[in-house]
């Protein structure tokens, strides 16, 4: 096969590389659109010119490998987005003219095989930012044009009901937020502030990061929003607010979710603010991490910054190609403006720049289209080179190409297998960077983060970690035991207030111990109060039981004496049985002291009620019966024997009186069941149970 000739057709507002099948390219060549001047300004080197040339270089490389696209060549039309939705949609409309309008400024494409295809735009690469990809994706969906972004990371773009024809070679910001959270946890940055841009990218990233505060063990003191092109007043207000949220190291850790232009304007304002340069420690997201800031006079502000960027890699041979453009005759219509402004170290005389590390995602996007087209060619054309009729029809529809794109798999320039996750997302891989403020003024890779399935992995080189580790970054030191946090206006900060009395220091302040407990020795928790009750080992109990034992012994002696002398007139006169009943009541009274000394329980309390009343009732009933019997005997005026004065009658009367008392005690226990009662002292340090 004869190689195809490729022509470059520069125009004022687009960069055309002719080919059989054309890919549109949307790149932020300029960072600002000024409506009053109706022009774009502030040309961008890494994000704009390098990205545009990376797409051209990737297409040229693929076209040289004839085995990838037999009989076919890829072309491109690169346009500027100016970081403006209006400009992006206008230029997207121009690209769509190549698909739906035959009267456009492009020639009918003729393959080496003689086949032709008009309206040959088959897909679009870009834009870079999510805020532009969202409206562009909505427009391209109407015309069924597949789109692959190399840098748009907003989770909103994962919604396939809205963005069916959108894919990206980069992962969603959901994973980058997890990478930031893991990095903060690894460095023990527990108190941070957030500044985010007023866009879908900024708001969604900020929201995801705030949801990961528990996962990353950090607290967000303040979140502030900045427009894409902030005024000096807005930047100064942001700086003053951030300075009010310093940590215990007298610095402010700030996660900046901004695009390069906005970040640079903020850094310039910090550089011009007195005593502010050393007051910040910046955490960069992919919006500005890895960019070159040599010519902006902000190197002293950025020193020591740490960031997370999409996995960094090189496109083999691209740096040599790019730096050689200054010696040749570049067809890039923006090249002269780029070298004249020295955007990132490239001048008309020499071009010694660092390759932007995420350009390989553009190469992945171009290769994805190329391998999808090859798959379609094999499916629709077989061994026929060039464009067959079936392939032409399939490419015009867009749906078949979208399906083949989702199934592409190949080895990328980092020798990793590239394939879409869920048919539309790039693999979750990130580089962790540190900005070196020495003469090189560049970002260094110090670690990486990846996630496959549910498995996360973060690695930070210990050598660099020791250099950037600043100890636990907190707003307030943890409170000692016995002190509780009193949160200030900043919800991440607190003062330590001493807990008093019966309180302990809990997670949410001083907490009162529940009844029956009191604070432990360091007031970190509550412990049960010691139960204090009379026991048999107490000296008072021992003395009481000793006296009771003596009393019982004396009663036994009396019983023995009465029994031995039961036939004597004296004993008979006292009524032996009634006297023995009286002595028994005394023994019962002495023995009841054991119930009073036992550990209080419902049973022991009920027994005390019975014994306390029964003993005295039996004693007094016996004495009363004796008194009645003697009285009746001395009042007798006749020798006849009186009724109911014998021993049996006396005992019966005594027991009858006692029985009524027992009935009363039983009713008391039934209607007022015995229970234990706890008496606390005023400070609840001990209690008595009875």
Buried (B, 14 or more C-beta within 10 A) or exposed (E): EEEBEBEBBEEEBBBBBBBBBBBBBBBBBBBBBBEEEEEBEBBBBBBBBBBBBBBBBBBBBBBEEBEBBBBBBBBBBBBBBBBBBEBBBBBBEBBBBBBEEEEBEBEEBBBBBEBBBBBBBBBBBBBBBBBBBBBBBBBBBEBBBBBBBBBBBBBBBBEEEEBBBBBBBBBBBBBBBBBBBBBBBBBBBBBBBBBBBBBBBBBBBBEBBBEBBEBBEBBBBBBBBBEBBBEEEBBBBBBEBBBEBBBBBEBBBBBBBBBBBBBBBBBBBBBBBEEBBEBBBBBBBBBBBBBBBBBBEBBEBBBBBBBBBBBBBBBEEBBEBBBEBBEEEBBBBBBEBBBEBEBBBBBEEEBEBBBBBBBBBBBBBBBBBBBBBBBBBEEBBEEBBBBBEBBBEBBBEBEBBBBBBBEBEEEBBEEEEBBBBEBBBBBBBBBBBBBBBEEEBBBEBBBBBBBEEEEBEBEBBEEBBEEBBBEBBBBBEEBEBBBBBBEEEBEBBBEBBEBEEBBBBBEEBBBBBEEEBBBEEEBEBBEEBEEEBBEEEEEEBEEBBEEBEEBBEBBEEBBEEBEEEEEEEEBEEEBBBBBBBBBBBBBBBBBBBBBBBBEBEEEBBBBBBBBBBBBBBBBBBBBEBBEBBBEEEEEEEEEEEEEEBBBEBBBEBBBEBBEEBBEEBEEBBEEEEBEEEBEBEEEBEEBBBE
